[in-house]
């Protein structure tokens, strides 16, 4: 039997690092690109990319979309959301922290790691679950690279991204909106959210 070492690709949620400069710069694992007509997401058991569902109607993500490795939206993220909104009985959505990355350079496929700089985020609640969306800029991007806070972004970009999240689950036959964005926050709070989700991850997977 060969003693040759067998190498395995690490699980993108648990095996990758969020990066040594987190939360100032994070490594985002990208699942979806703007041209995708199918919603992909990492299979939590295997780490492979799974087809979640076709993108219904005309909704397409306007940015690169994925998550920050070794983060989790649990009790502390839920508490943070309730403190900020005054809402009650909010829970974490049980997924890694989502991140949307603006990049002017064409990127043609997902399942990649992108170093990016958080600049803000959306406080989103989906059926009473805290589901924050961090907004970030690809590091050294030639167009967006100097942006430090979401307030510096062109308003049209942020409005397009907000509209996507407010409508991507709405079916024409439905009247009730299931997703709510209570507010848009800046870079300081985005970094707090990232740090809190790292704590939630440790509490979930490495409890004392």
C-alpha positions, 0 to 999 in steps of 0.5 A: 500500500502506498504511503503517499500522503492524500491531500483533501480540499478543506471545507470552505466554511470550517476549513478556510480561515477568515483571514489574518486581518479580520475584521479589517480585511476578510477572505470571502468564499464566493458562491454566486456571481452576478451572471448566475441563473441558479442560486448555489450554496455550500452544502454544509455536510460535504463542503461542495457547491450545491444547487439550491434553486433556480433564480426565479423571475428576473432576480440576479445578485448584483454583486459577488455573493458568499460568506465569511468562513468560520462565522455563524449567525447564532444567539449573539448575532440575534441579540445584537439585532434585537438591541439595535431594532427593539424587536423581540424573539429574533433568532440567528439564521444558523448560517455563516455570515453572508457577504456581498462584494463589489468588484469592477474586474470581471470574475466569471465563476464562483467557488473562489476566495476573494480578499475584501474590505468590509465597508458596511452592511444591511440589517436584514430580518428574514421571517424573524431570523437575523440575516445580516448582509455585509457589504465589501469591496474587493481589495485593490479594486481599480474602481472601488478600492479606495471606498472606506465606508458604505456612505461613499458608495454611489447611491444607485449601487446600494439601492440596487443591492437593497432592492435585490434582497427585498425582492428576491424571495417575493413571488408575484402571487404573494402580497406579504413581504417576507424580508425586511431591511431595518437599516443600513450600517457603516464600516464600524458596525460591520466589523462588530457584526463580523467579530460577533459572528466569529464568537457565535461560531466558536460558541456553536462549534467549540463550546467550552 
